């Protein structure tokens, strides 16, 4: 998000290409907004992002579909 807003620079060459393409597409829109959503407030998106990253690294995910993600937030206490 901060890269799209121009707060942070994109240093990775591959990401620079994607960033440039994203900016081209954004420029074609009549309206665009981007905001940060904490993981705990958007479990489904977090799980989908994890699945996509795992797929890219050929790892197996713990949930096979968004429906498998619990809709009820769970709290865990760690040491």
MODELLER restraints for C-alpha pairs under 7 A, 6 or more apart:
rsr = mdl.restraints
at = mdl.atoms
rsr.add(forms.Gaussian(group=physical.xy_distance, feature=features.Distance(at['CA:1:A'], at['CA:34:A']), mean=6.74, stdev=0.5))
rsr.add(forms.Gaussian(group=physical.xy_distance, feature=features.Distance(at['CA:1:A'], at['CA:35:A']), mean=6.93, stdev=0.5))
rsr.add(forms.Gaussian(group=physical.xy_distance, feature=features.Distance(at['CA:1:A'], at['CA:36:A']), mean=6.82, stdev=0.5))
rsr.add(forms.Gaussian(group=physical.xy_distance, feature=features.Distance(at['CA:2:A'], at['CA:8:A']), mean=5.56, stdev=0.5))
rsr.add(forms.Gaussian(group=physical.xy_distance, feature=features.Distance(at['CA:3:A'], at['CA:9:A']), mean=5.98, stdev=0.5))
rsr.add(forms.Gaussian(group=physical.xy_distance, feature=features.Distance(at['CA:3:A'], at['CA:10:A']), mean=6.34, stdev=0.5))
rsr.add(forms.Gaussian(group=physical.xy_distance, feature=features.Distance(at['CA:10:A'], at['CA:16:A']), mean=5.69, stdev=0.5))
rsr.add(forms.Gaussian(group=physical.xy_distance, feature=features.Distance(at['CA:26:A'], at['CA:32:A']), mean=6.73, stdev=0.5))
rsr.add(forms.Gaussian(group=physical.xy_distance, feature=features.Distance(at['CA:39:A'], at['CA:46:A']), mean=5.89, stdev=0.5))
rsr.add(forms.Gaussian(group=physical.xy_distance, feature=features.Distance(at['CA:44:A'], at['CA:66:A']), mean=6.07, stdev=0.5))
rsr.add(forms.Gaussian(group=physical.xy_distance, feature=features.Distance(at['CA:44:A'], at['CA:69:A']), mean=6.68, stdev=0.5))
rsr.add(forms.Gaussian(group=physical.xy_distance, feature=features.Distance(at['CA:48:A'], at['CA:66:A']), mean=6.93, stdev=0.5))
rsr.add(forms.Gaussian(group=physical.xy_distance, feature=features.Distance(at['CA:51:A'], at['CA:61:A']), mean=5.88, stdev=0.5))
rsr.add(forms.Gaussian(group=physical.xy_distance, feature=features.Distance(at['CA:54:A'], at['CA:60:A']), mean=6.42, stdev=0.5))
rsr.add(forms.Gaussian(group=physical.xy_distance, feature=features.Distance(at['CA:54:A'], at['CA:61:A']), mean=6.48, stdev=0.5))
rsr.add(forms.Gaussian(group=physical.xy_distance, feature=features.Distance(at['CA:63:A'], at['CA:69:A']), mean=6.61, stdev=0.5))
